[in-house]
Amino acid sequence: MELSSPFPLETVAIEKQTLHDQVANRIRDLIIEGHLAPGTRIDETTLVEQLGVSRTPFREALRTLAAEGLVIIRPSKGSVVRKLTAQDVFSMLELLSHLEKLAGQLVCERASDADIEGLLELHEDMLKRYREGDRLPYYKLNQEFHSRVSELAGNESLREVQANIQARLKRIRFLGNSKPDYWASAVAEHEQMAAALRKRDGDALGRVMAQHLMNTWDRVKDNL
């Protein structure tokens, strides 16, 4: 279910049993990969035709993405891809670094052995995608890793705020792996996270997760 020109994706109708989620996922991917650039108007007519869906599920998907902070819906004017300022990005990454530092500390205290093993398996899947050069699948696994750490921290308020900020930073986090050396550095940081998880060293995990977020700022700031 990929889109055709003007985007480098093939047109295929979306299966109806998961229509809303799949439409939202496809538009989200276009935003993350930059095919729908920040600040641009979303061409509803073209995308509806390419996705092979009606306007109702398409607009429902846009509302989901608006709730995530990726899209701005303007009544009678159409929807646009949200464009973040450099200050927006820095502020969110700064806050997220503190949240994930706490999450790293808590997950080592509260997660079960099976939970820790699940995180390490996810890490190994990320490494496999990295070795294969599959950037978008790697990115999605990376997002899942950070989300799962926050979920397993056992603090619902932390999880909710982390999820909200992470959703708004999807395109920015993808940019953080745009260069081979940036991607390699991010992977090395995840290797440190995995080492800390194996030891259940919450202080070490918290430190590397916080630094990982601030290093993301260094990797993306020149592209904003």
C-alpha positions as CSV (number, residue, x, y, z in Angstrom):
1,M,0.0,0.0,0.0
2,E,2.4,2.6,-1.3
3,L,1.7,5.9,-3.1
4,S,2.7,6.7,-6.6
5,S,4.0,10.0,-8.2
6,P,4.4,12.7,-7.0
7,F,5.7,10.6,-4.2
8,P,8.2,7.7,-4.7
9,L,5.6,5.1,-3.7
10,E,3.3,2.7,-5.6
11,T,-0.5,3.1,-5.5
12,V,-2.4,0.2,-3.9
13,A,-5.8,0.3,-2.3
14,I,-5.8,-0.2,1.5
15,E,-7.4,-3.1,3.2
16,K,-10.7,-2.0,4.7
17,Q,-10.6,-3.9,8.0
18,T,-7.9,-1.6,9.3
19,L,-8.6,1.4,7.1
20,H,-8.2,4.2,9.5
21,D,-4.9,3.0,11.0
22,Q,-3.4,2.2,7.6
23,V,-4.4,5.6,6.1
24,A,-2.9,7.4,9.2
25,N,0.2,5.2,9.0
26,R,0.8,6.0,5.3
27,I,0.3,9.8,5.7
28,R,2.5,9.7,8.8
29,D,5.3,7.9,6.9
30,L,5.1,10.5,4.1
31,I,5.6,13.2,6.8
32,I,8.4,11.4,8.6
33,E,10.3,10.8,5.3
34,G,9.8,14.3,4.1
35,H,7.6,13.6,1.1
36,L,5.1,15.9,2.7
37,A,7.3,18.7,3.9
38,P,6.8,20.9,7.0
39,G,4.6,23.8,6.3
40,T,3.1,22.4,3.1
41,R,-0.6,22.0,2.4
42,I,-1.9,18.4,2.2
43,D,-3.4,17.7,-1.2
44,E,-6.4,15.8,-0.1
45,T,-7.8,15.1,-3.6
46,T,-4.5,13.6,-4.8
47,L,-3.9,11.5,-1.7
48,V,-7.4,10.2,-1.5
49,E,-7.1,9.0,-5.1
50,Q,-3.7,7.4,-4.6
51,L,-4.7,5.6,-1.5
52,G,-7.9,4.4,-3.0
53,V,-10.1,5.4,-0.1
54,S,-13.0,7.8,0.4
55,R,-12.7,11.2,2.1
56,T,-14.2,10.1,5.4
57,P,-11.4,7.7,6.5
58,F,-8.9,10.1,5.1
59,R,-10.2,13.0,7.2
60,E,-10.4,10.8,10.2
61,A,-6.8,9.9,9.7
62,L,-5.9,13.6,9.5
63,R,-7.6,14.2,12.8
64,T,-5.5,11.4,14.4
65,L,-2.3,13.1,13.0
66,A,-3.5,16.5,14.3
67,A,-3.9,15.0,17.7
68,E,-0.3,13.7,17.5
69,G,0.8,17.2,16.6
70,L,2.0,16.3,13.1
71,V,-0.8,18.1,11.2
72,I,-2.7,21.4,11.6
73,I,-6.4,21.3,10.4
74,R,-7.6,24.7,9.2
75,P,-11.4,24.8,8.8
76,S,-12.3,25.7,5.2
77,K,-8.6,26.1,4.3
78,G,-7.3,22.6,4.3
79,S,-4.7,20.9,6.4
80,V,-1.0,21.6,6.5
81,V,2.0,19.7,7.9
82,R,3.1,21.2,11.2
83,K,6.4,23.1,11.0
84,L,8.4,23.3,14.2
85,T,10.8,26.1,15.0
86,A,14.3,25.4,16.2
87,Q,13.3,26.6,19.6
88,D,10.3,24.3,19.6
89,V,12.5,21.3,18.8
90,F,15.2,22.2,21.4
91,S,12.6,22.7,24.1
92,M,10.9,19.4,23.4
93,L,14.2,17.5,23.2
94,E,15.4,19.1,26.4
95,L,12.2,18.0,28.3
96,L,12.2,14.6,26.7
97,S,15.8,14.0,27.8
98,H,14.8,14.5,31.4
99,L,11.7,12.3,31.1
100,E,13.7,9.5,29.5
101,K,16.4,9.8,32.1
102,L,13.8,9.1,34.7
103,A,12.2,6.3,32.6
104,G,15.6,4.6,32.3
105,Q,16.1,4.7,36.1
106,L,12.6,3.4,36.8
107,V,12.5,0.6,34.2
108,C,15.6,-1.0,35.8
109,E,13.9,-1.0,39.1
110,R,10.4,-2.0,38.1
111,A,10.5,-4.1,34.9
112,S,10.3,-7.9,35.1
113,D,13.1,-10.0,33.7
114,A,10.8,-10.9,30.7
115,D,10.3,-7.1,30.1
116,I,14.0,-6.5,30.1
117,E,14.5,-9.4,27.7
118,G,11.9,-8.0,25.4
119,L,13.7,-4.6,25.3
120,L,16.9,-6.4,24.4
121,E,15.3,-8.4,21.7
122,L,13.9,-5.1,20.2
123,H,17.4,-3.7,20.4
124,E,18.7,-6.7,18.4
125,D,16.0,-6.1,15.8
126,M,17.1,-2.5,15.5
127,L,20.7,-3.6,15.0
128,K,19.6,-6.0,12.2
129,R,17.8,-3.2,10.4
130,Y,20.9,-1.0,10.8
131,R,23.2,-3.6,9.3
132,E,20.8,-3.9,6.4
133,G,20.5,-0.2,5.9
134,D,16.7,-0.2,6.4
135,R,16.4,3.3,7.8
136,L,12.6,3.6,8.2
137,P,12.0,0.2,9.7
138,Y,15.0,0.9,12.1
139,Y,13.4,4.3,13.0
140,K,10.0,2.7,13.8
141,L,11.7,0.0,16.0
142,N,13.7,2.8,17.7
143,Q,10.4,4.7,18.4
144,E,8.9,1.5,19.8
145,F,12.0,1.0,22.1
146,H,11.7,4.4,23.6
147,S,8.0,4.1,24.0
148,R,8.3,0.7,25.7
149,V,10.9,1.9,28.2
150,S,8.5,4.7,29.2
151,E,5.6,2.2,29.5
152,L,7.6,-0.2,31.6
153,A,8.7,2.6,33.9
154,G,5.4,2.2,35.7
155,N,4.5,5.8,35.8
156,E,1.4,6.6,33.7
157,S,1.9,10.4,33.8
158,L,5.5,10.0,32.5
159,R,4.3,7.7,29.7
160,E,1.6,10.1,28.6
161,V,3.9,13.1,28.4
162,Q,6.7,11.1,26.7
163,A,4.3,9.8,24.1
164,N,2.9,13.2,23.3
165,I,6.3,14.8,22.8
166,Q,7.7,11.8,20.9
167,A,4.7,11.9,18.5
168,R,5.4,15.6,17.7
169,L,9.1,14.9,17.1
170,K,8.7,12.0,14.6
171,R,10.1,13.8,11.6
172,I,12.8,15.4,13.7
173,R,14.0,12.1,15.1
174,F,14.0,10.6,11.6
175,L,16.3,13.4,10.5
176,G,18.7,12.5,13.3
177,N,19.8,9.4,11.4
178,S,20.1,11.3,8.0
179,K,23.9,10.9,7.8
180,P,25.8,7.6,8.1
181,D,28.0,9.0,11.0
182,Y,24.9,10.3,12.8
183,W,23.2,6.9,12.5
184,A,26.3,5.1,13.6
185,S,26.6,7.3,16.7
186,A,22.9,6.8,17.6
187,V,23.4,3.0,17.3
188,A,26.4,3.2,19.5
189,E,24.4,5.0,22.1
190,H,21.7,2.3,21.9
191,E,24.4,-0.3,22.5
192,Q,25.2,1.5,25.7
193,M,21.5,1.4,26.7
194,A,21.4,-2.3,26.1
195,A,24.5,-2.8,28.2
196,A,22.9,-0.8,31.1
197,L,19.7,-2.8,30.7
198,R,21.6,-6.1,31.0
199,K,23.1,-4.9,34.3
200,R,19.8,-3.2,35.5
201,D,22.0,-0.1,36.0
202,G,19.3,2.6,36.1
203,D,21.6,5.5,36.6
204,A,23.7,4.5,33.6
205,L,20.7,3.9,31.4
206,G,19.1,7.2,32.5
207,R,22.3,9.1,31.7
208,V,22.8,7.6,28.2
209,M,19.1,8.0,27.3
210,A,19.2,11.7,28.3
211,Q,22.5,12.3,26.4
212,H,21.0,10.4,23.4
213,L,18.2,13.0,23.2
214,M,20.5,16.0,23.5
215,N,22.8,14.5,20.8
216,T,19.8,14.3,18.6
217,W,19.6,18.1,18.8
218,D,23.2,18.4,17.7
219,R,22.4,16.1,14.7
220,V,19.3,18.0,13.6
221,K,19.8,21.7,14.5
222,D,21.4,22.6,11.2
223,N,18.5,21.2,9.2
224,L,15.8,23.3,10.9
